[in-house]
Amino acid sequence: MDAKTKRGARVRRHVRVRKRISGSSQRPRLAVYRSNRHIYAQLIDDGQARTLASASDREVSDGTKTAAAKAVGELLAERAKQAGIERAVFDRGGRLYHGRVAAVAEGAREKGLQI
């Protein structure tokens, strides 16, 4: 994927970050995917290629996109606790740690997930 397009540049950044970040069963990867309309988050064990927990803004009904993103982080942290997960590494998906992506991390931290 070339960096001549906005999407291509994001994918290149994501590949660069994924070289260093990998999730395990003890400390899974909290991967955030943001579309224009929705936001999704998953806890992934890359060793077994398994999704351990997931959440999306389709499950929560909050007003603004940022508030919904924070609620997604909180919901994911609750599901992580039920699965026995206390810590995770954050994968921002090649996007800036800002706005809705940061709101997911803040919501997860507030509910006790260590990132």
C-alpha positions in Angstrom: 0.0 0.0 0.0 1.5 3.3 -1.0 1.3 6.5 1.0 -0.1 8.5 -1.8 -3.6 8.2 -0.4 -4.8 9.1 3.0 -5.8 5.4 3.6 -2.5 4.2 2.3 -0.6 6.4 4.7 -2.7 5.2 7.7 -2.1 1.5 6.7 1.7 2.1 6.5 1.6 3.7 9.9 -0.4 0.7 11.3 2.1 -1.8 9.8 5.0 0.1 11.3 3.4 0.1 14.8 2.4 -3.6 14.5 6.0 -4.5 14.0 6.6 -3.7 17.7 3.2 -4.3 19.2 1.9 -7.9 19.7 -0.8 -9.2 22.0 -0.5 -12.3 24.2 -3.0 -14.2 26.4 -1.7 -12.3 29.5 -1.6 -8.9 27.8 -3.7 -8.8 24.7 -3.7 -6.1 22.1 -6.6 -3.6 22.4 -7.2 -2.8 18.7 -9.4 0.1 17.8 -11.0 0.5 14.4 -12.7 3.8 13.6 -14.9 4.4 10.6 -16.6 7.7 9.8 -19.8 6.5 11.6 -18.8 3.8 14.1 -16.0 2.7 16.3 -15.1 -0.9 17.3 -12.6 -2.3 19.8 -11.3 -5.8 20.3 -8.9 -7.5 22.7 -6.8 -9.8 20.6 -4.4 -12.6 21.5 -2.0 -12.6 18.5 -0.3 -15.8 19.6 -3.5 -17.9 19.1 -5.1 -15.4 16.6 -8.2 -15.2 18.8 -10.4 -12.3 19.8 -10.9 -12.5 23.6 -13.5 -9.6 23.9 -15.0 -7.0 21.7 -17.3 -4.0 21.8 -18.7 -1.5 19.4 -20.8 1.7 19.6 -23.7 -0.2 18.0 -24.2 -1.8 21.5 -24.2 1.5 23.4 -26.5 4.5 22.8 -24.7 7.7 23.8 -25.1 11.2 22.2 -21.9 12.2 20.5 -19.4 10.0 18.7 -16.8 10.8 21.4 -19.2 9.9 24.2 -20.0 6.6 22.4 -16.3 5.9 22.0 -15.7 6.3 25.7 -18.7 4.0 26.5 -17.1 1.4 24.1 -13.9 1.5 26.1 -15.8 1.1 29.4 -17.8 -1.8 28.0 -14.7 -3.5 26.7 -13.0 -3.1 30.0 -15.9 -4.7 31.8 -15.9 -7.6 29.4 -12.1 -7.9 29.8 -12.6 -8.2 33.6 -15.1 -11.0 33.1 -12.5 -12.8 30.9 -9.9 -12.4 33.6 -7.8 -9.7 31.7 -6.3 -6.8 33.6 -3.7 -5.4 31.2 -3.5 -4.7 27.5 -1.3 -3.0 24.9 -3.0 -0.3 22.9 -3.1 -0.5 19.1 -4.5 2.8 17.7 -4.7 1.4 14.2 -2.4 3.9 12.5 -4.5 6.8 13.7 -3.5 9.7 15.9 -4.0 9.2 19.7 -6.7 11.9 19.7 -10.4 12.3 19.7 -12.5 9.1 19.5 -9.4 6.8 19.6 -8.2 8.4 22.8 -11.7 8.3 24.2 -11.8 4.5 23.9 -8.5 4.2 25.9 -9.7 6.7 28.5 -13.0 4.8 29.0 -11.1 1.5 29.4 -8.7 3.0 31.9 -11.5 4.4 34.0 -13.0 0.9 34.3 -9.7 -0.5 35.5 -8.0 -1.9 32.4 -4.3 -1.1 32.5 -3.0 0.1 29.2 
